[in-house]
Amino acid sequence: MAKPPSFADQMPRLEKPIQQAPGTDQLISQTGLEADQPVETQPTAPRTLDPSSSHLVTRPDSNLIVTVTSVEAQAVLSAFSLQQKWSRKKIGGKTFYDLGIHGGAPTFMVQSEMGIATPGGSLLTVHQAIQYLQPRAVIMCGIAFGLRPDKQKLGDILIARQLGCYEPTKIVGLQTGNIPRGDRVTASNRLLERFRDADIDWTGPQRHFGLVLSGEKLVNDPEFLKQLRKLEPDAIGGEMEGAGLYVAASEEKVDWILVKAICDWADGSKNDNAQVLAANNAANFVLYALQLGDYE
């Protein structure tokens, strides 16, 4: 069997889409990132129409929640199971979690590996999940670092009105400073409206709408944090997977938004103490917003 092409091999040949997963090479090019590890792709599996089967059917009326860490996934399963029992569904080698009907729409969760353009990372996971499930909206839910400790608290919820991809950067020297070259994109207007509506009478932890930064780095360094603040002084927080969500969902013309709560400050004192709190807060707010009903 031939060795799968690497991301780097695919980049010069964007006019030749990967046969197993159409559009994957084009998606990777939009992140501004490079990777040299091979990525295994799978053909779209046939979908069963038997509702009693453990295999998933296409649900174009559904909402898809994307998590990364086990803490994030467990928080979503715990929050949504208070309303209905969840179950596993499989298709194309991916495991989806059927969370039941919420706000009149079938709701599913899928788990990504950490990072954007890594094998199994958010770019490929969201792209494949959209191909398999064909949802109407994708919501990334989990934990992030805060950038304004003077105005924020651990557990506060960040809703990405905009997402900034900080990895594409022109390095021009310490004296001059670096120049950002990544996209700054706005989340789906319909989903923003939905979460703004939920914000009106939500009585839980504080919410912050604004620019969230996204890149491959697990940040825990005060000097790098200073650089991020200088590059994007308006940013309210940062995380590692949102750029993949944006690229995949935009390519497929599916509504998207990122909702994550603050678990640390990425300032050199990072620990896991507030991860469960943050993940639970984000999951409960997403559930509350979805229960408001159809956003169209």
C-alpha positions in Angstrom: 0.0 0.0 0.0 1.4 3.4 -1.0 2.4 5.7 1.8 -0.3 8.5 2.3 0.8 11.9 1.1 2.0 14.4 3.8 0.5 17.9 4.2 3.7 19.3 2.7 3.5 17.1 -0.3 -0.1 18.2 -0.9 0.5 21.9 -0.7 2.0 22.4 -4.2 -0.7 20.3 -5.8 -3.9 22.0 -4.6 -5.5 21.4 -8.0 -5.4 17.7 -7.3 -7.8 17.0 -4.4 -7.3 14.0 -2.2 -9.4 11.2 -3.6 -10.4 9.8 -0.2 -11.5 13.1 1.4 -12.3 15.8 -1.3 -11.1 19.3 -0.5 -8.8 18.4 2.4 -5.7 19.8 0.7 -7.4 23.1 -0.1 -8.6 23.3 3.5 -5.1 22.9 4.9 -3.7 25.6 2.6 -6.1 28.2 4.2 -4.8 27.8 7.7 -1.4 29.3 6.8 0.2 26.4 8.7 2.5 23.7 7.6 2.9 20.1 8.8 5.0 17.2 7.7 3.2 14.3 9.2 1.1 12.0 7.1 -2.7 12.1 7.5 -4.8 9.1 6.9 -8.1 9.8 5.1 -11.0 7.5 4.7 -13.7 7.3 2.0 -17.2 8.5 3.0 -18.9 5.5 4.5 -22.4 4.5 3.4 -25.0 5.7 5.8 -27.7 3.5 7.2 -31.3 4.5 7.3 -32.1 2.2 10.2 -32.8 4.4 13.3 -32.2 1.4 15.6 -28.7 0.9 14.3 -25.6 2.1 16.1 -24.5 3.7 12.8 -25.2 7.4 12.2 -27.5 8.7 9.5 -27.1 12.1 7.8 -28.9 14.8 9.8 -28.9 18.1 7.9 -31.1 19.6 10.6 -28.7 18.8 13.4 -26.2 20.8 15.5 -22.7 19.4 16.0 -20.6 20.2 19.1 -16.8 19.7 18.8 -14.7 19.0 21.9 -11.0 18.2 22.3 -9.9 17.1 25.7 -11.6 14.4 27.8 -12.5 17.1 30.3 -14.4 19.0 27.6 -16.1 15.9 26.3 -17.2 14.7 29.7 -18.6 18.2 30.5 -20.7 18.2 27.4 -22.0 14.6 28.0 -22.8 15.4 31.6 -24.6 18.6 30.9 -26.7 17.3 28.0 -27.5 13.9 29.8 -29.5 15.8 32.4 -32.1 16.2 29.7 -31.7 13.0 27.7 -29.4 9.9 27.8 -26.7 10.0 25.2 -25.6 7.1 22.9 -22.6 6.4 20.6 -23.0 6.3 16.8 -20.2 5.4 14.4 -19.5 6.2 10.8 -16.3 6.1 8.7 -14.2 5.3 11.7 -15.4 8.3 13.7 -17.4 8.1 16.9 -20.3 10.5 17.3 -22.2 11.0 20.5 -26.0 11.4 20.0 -27.0 13.9 22.7 -30.7 13.8 21.8 -33.1 16.5 20.7 -32.4 20.0 22.1 -34.4 23.0 21.1 -36.1 20.9 18.5 -32.9 19.9 16.7 -30.9 16.6 16.9 -27.6 17.4 18.6 -24.3 15.4 18.3 -20.8 15.7 19.7 -17.5 14.6 18.1 -14.1 14.7 19.7 -11.0 16.1 18.0 -7.3 15.6 18.7 -5.4 18.7 20.0 -4.3 21.2 17.5 -5.4 22.5 14.1 -3.5 20.8 11.2 -2.3 17.8 13.2 -3.5 14.2 12.3 -6.9 14.0 13.8 -6.8 17.7 14.7 -9.7 20.1 14.4 -9.3 20.8 10.7 -9.7 17.2 9.6 -12.1 16.3 12.3 -14.6 19.1 11.6 -14.2 18.6 7.8 -14.9 14.8 8.0 -17.7 15.3 10.6 -19.5 17.8 8.3 -19.1 15.4 5.3 -20.6 12.5 7.3 -23.3 14.3 9.3 -24.0 17.4 7.2 -25.1 19.5 10.2 -26.6 23.0 10.0 -24.2 24.4 12.6 -21.0 23.5 14.3 -20.1 24.7 17.8 -16.7 24.3 19.4 -17.0 24.0 23.1 -14.3 23.7 25.8 -11.5 25.5 27.6 -9.2 28.5 26.8 -6.8 30.9 28.3 -7.9 34.4 29.3 -6.0 37.6 28.3 -7.6 40.1 30.6 -7.2 39.0 34.2 -8.0 42.5 35.4 -11.5 42.1 33.9 -12.0 38.3 33.8 -12.2 35.4 36.2 -11.4 31.7 35.9 -14.6 30.1 34.6 -15.8 33.1 32.7 -17.1 32.2 29.3 -15.6 33.5 26.0 -17.8 33.6 22.9 -15.8 34.3 19.8 -17.5 37.1 17.9 -14.3 37.0 15.9 -11.5 34.5 15.6 -7.9 35.5 14.9 -5.4 33.0 13.5 -2.1 34.2 15.0 0.3 31.6 13.5 0.8 33.2 10.1 3.2 36.0 11.2 6.0 37.9 9.5 9.1 37.8 11.7 10.9 41.2 11.4 13.0 41.3 14.6 12.7 42.1 18.2 13.1 45.9 17.8 10.6 46.3 15.0 8.1 43.7 16.2 6.3 41.0 14.3 3.5 41.5 11.8 0.4 39.3 11.9 -0.6 37.8 8.6 -3.4 35.5 9.7 -7.1 35.9 9.1 -9.5 37.6 11.4 -12.9 36.2 10.7 -16.4 36.7 12.1 -18.5 33.8 13.4 -21.9 33.0 11.9 -24.3 35.9 12.4 -27.2 33.5 13.2 -25.3 31.7 15.9 -24.0 35.0 17.3 -27.6 36.2 17.5 -28.5 33.0 19.3 -25.8 33.3 21.9 -26.5 37.0 22.4 -30.1 36.1 23.1 -29.0 33.4 25.6 -26.8 36.0 27.3 -29.8 38.2 28.1 -31.2 36.1 30.9 -28.4 33.6 31.6 -27.7 33.7 35.3 -24.5 31.7 35.3 -20.9 32.8 35.0 -19.9 36.0 33.3 -19.8 36.0 29.5 -17.4 37.9 27.2 -18.0 38.4 23.5 -14.9 39.4 21.4 -11.8 38.3 19.5 -10.4 34.9 20.5 -6.9 34.0 19.2 -6.2 30.6 17.8 -2.9 28.8 17.0 -1.0 25.5 17.4 0.9 26.5 20.5 0.0 25.5 24.1 0.8 28.9 25.6 2.3 29.2 29.1 4.9 31.9 28.8 4.7 35.5 29.9 6.9 36.8 27.1 5.0 35.0 24.3 1.8 36.3 26.0 3.1 39.8 25.8 3.7 39.3 22.0 0.2 38.1 21.5 -1.2 41.1 23.3 0.9 43.4 21.2 -0.2 41.7 18.0 -3.9 41.7 18.9 -4.6 44.2 21.8 -8.3 43.6 21.4 -8.2 39.9 22.1 -10.1 38.5 25.1 -8.5 35.0 25.1 -6.8 32.2 23.1 -6.9 28.5 22.3 -5.6 25.8 19.9 -8.3 24.5 17.6 -10.6 27.3 16.5 -8.8 28.0 13.3 -9.5 24.5 12.0 -13.2 24.9 12.9 -13.4 28.1 10.9 -11.6 26.8 7.8 -13.6 23.5 7.6 -17.0 25.0 8.3 -16.5 28.0 6.0 -15.4 25.7 3.2 -18.6 23.7 3.6 -20.7 26.8 4.1 -21.9 25.6 7.6 -22.6 28.0 10.4 -19.9 28.0 13.2 -19.0 29.6 16.5 -16.5 28.9 19.3 -17.6 29.0 23.0 -14.9 28.3 25.6 -14.4 29.2 29.2 -11.2 30.4 30.9 -9.2 27.8 32.7 -5.8 29.7 33.1 -3.9 32.8 32.1 -1.1 31.2 30.0 1.4 33.3 32.0 3.8 30.7 33.2 1.6 29.6 36.2 -0.6 27.2 34.1 -2.2 24.3 35.9 -5.3 22.1 35.5 -7.1 23.2 38.6 -9.9 25.2 36.8 -10.3 23.0 33.8 -13.4 21.1 35.0 -15.0 24.4 36.2 -14.3 26.0 32.8 -15.5 23.1 30.7 -18.7 22.7 32.7 -19.5 26.4 32.4 -19.0 26.4 28.6 -21.1 23.2 28.2 -23.9 24.5 30.3 -24.1 27.8 28.4 -24.1 26.0 25.0 -26.9 23.8 26.2 -28.9 26.8 27.4 -28.4 28.5 24.1 -29.5 25.5 22.0 -32.6 25.0 24.1 -33.9 28.3 23.0 -35.1 26.7 19.8 -34.5 27.1 16.1 -32.2 30.0 15.4 -33.4 30.4 11.8 
